[in-house]
Amino acid sequence: MPPPTLTITPLATLMPPSTTRAWSSTPHPTLPLLATASSDRTVRIYSLASYTLHSTVAGGHKRSVRACAWKPGAESGGGESVLATGSFDASAGIWRRAVRRGNNSGGGGEDEEEGDEELDAGDEDDDEWRYSVVLDGHESEIKGIAWSAGGTYLATCSRDKSVWVWEELPGEEDNFETVAVLQEHEGDVKCVVWHPEEELLASASYDDTVRLFREDLDDWTCVSILEGHEATVWCVDFEGSEGASLRSERNEELSEQQRSWLKLRKAAGPRLVSCSDDMTIRVWRRVPKEGQNFTPGKDRMPNIIRSNSVQEDWIEEARLPRRHDRAIYTVQWSKKTGRLVSTGSDGKIVVYEERWKDGHSPSTNGMADVENGGHNMEVDGPNKHPVPDIIEWLVVAEFEGAHDVHEVNHVCWSKRWDSKKRSVDEEIIISTGDDGEVKAWSIG
């Protein structure tokens, strides 16, 4: 395994930190804001331009806020940010706040983008976070919460082994309907995430599986079970719509085998990554159905002949190099670069990158040497779904003790918004720890 080629560097600790455990942080999709769920029953909203506290979401939950999610596209519809929160009190909350932008006299010129303006926290009541809806139904702690790509659906998951899907009724603000209660898991459900282009929902569980759900004839059903992990699956995340990791290669420089592989990837659509208590990170790929025409689009499913079964076949495409020596709590896919970042109980932050293998040759004889860095495999039996040995995942950066002796509960990618950014599209890493701190890291 070659040594890491990039360096993770501390950039800032967001101030002030929480005095209690911080669970997870979620960047706003279009504004320089970061929402951090905390065990003090609040969500801290930090400015990513100044790395300081912008506002606080408080007063709605009776126990720890475990997760939160920004509704995509909410600002364009009504000039307000919408945040969903999931709590250990078994309820989910919907919070709203008007977006006010002050004029920035910094004169950034053409390099400034919308959202670079100074955000005005405001002093009037209308500028405070408004707790508009409480969603009840779970029997135990909510562990994860996620909006679908188009903002149509909200999913929650819980220690009660269930996944709930909620829909905000069109034209009726603050009116949510329960459209599905999914009880296929046999243990605590740790995480939910939506496909970036389809109404396809993935969940990770204490029962060691990942399950995929979608609507079929007005009824939500489990369409695939991803098995292979040997312990709790803590987190799942979908790849971005563009499949960024290998897209920078010019087509004329690719071999026929590489072009065929990219064609297969495009037909399969975005992949899924999972991480587990078994200290492995696995990449899963959908096997395209015969006659399927994959057409990207928000909240759309592939054009499949409806008489076909809605069941989907997902295979384990790769296992990443093993660098964690304790449970891996989070893995997230960069939608911009295609890199993966992971963290967990050992306090490490690790960044991985997918590359074409030098001197590649086809391989259809089963699993590569995973423990020593081989990553391509077939998992459904001899030669059923061969994975050519032409790509590999490499560790490109690693940082130990990110939060000193404390566990790191969450890590994510974010656009860099502060004045010292090296480019308008630079990405940073955000980590959230048991010490209550949220830290920003640059990579380069």
C-alpha angles and dihedrals in degrees: 000000000000118000119262113279099200133057128227108215128189109249106173145333109229111239136260099019124210116266089221136046116306113212110190144341129218125193118222110251095234110007132067092254133119124197116208121193113216140188089236087080093255140100114224115212110207129191111238089200094063102013090232134118113283102177142329130239106212145146102051105086132058097203139027118320102231102182143003137191135194116229108240117239095006095130094057091054102050113353094257139104117238120204127186119204132194121202143191085241085077094247134109122214135205115212128188133194132174115247114232122179123195123209113268111216093190092106096223092169123198093344091067117096132196107283094037088098119103111271114228112219090196131206102233124099091245089063095059124095109269119212097219106166138019117202114205131182110093115107096213144017118328109230103179142018132186141170121223116248094263094040093244097119136036120203127200130184131196151188085255087078094248138116118209126200118204129188126204104223113241114258092006110098114203092016112116128177127202106235100172142014107194116196103170096116119093096208147027110318109226106182145010129195135172128229110253094235108022139050088253118133127201125198133188124209152187086245088077094248141106115218130196124209135187139163118267120181094339094312126096114228141174107258100178142013117207109207130179107086113111097210142020115328105222104181144011131188136179126232117247121269095257098051089231101187099082102015096098092073113103110241095230090059094056127095121238089255092053092049090049090051092052090048090054091048091052091050091050095050126212116352128228128234126201136186130199153186085257087074094243132121115206133191118212129198130196117237106229114238119239108268094016116144108197111211117178117229138134114278092353129130125216119278098258124164101258094225088067120092115267089222113119131208114222121179133196104253102177147356116215124232109283108245103144120083097191137038116317109223103180140022122175134185119224106231089202105047103016091236121139126222125195139181140168152142094333092062095238127137112206128184122201132193131197116225142169110265118243113243091007123188131181116272123190100154100100136259122014123220096286098177092057098044104280107134113173121093149146117234107178099071136289112334095337094121107004117195113208116233094237102106134055139184115229132189105243100173139014135180124187126206094017091170097026109245094346128102117253108229100186144010131186144167122252138177111255112245107171123107094255095061113137095219139001092255100042115138128213134190122243119202128191123198150189088252090070092248128129114203134192120214132191121213126205 
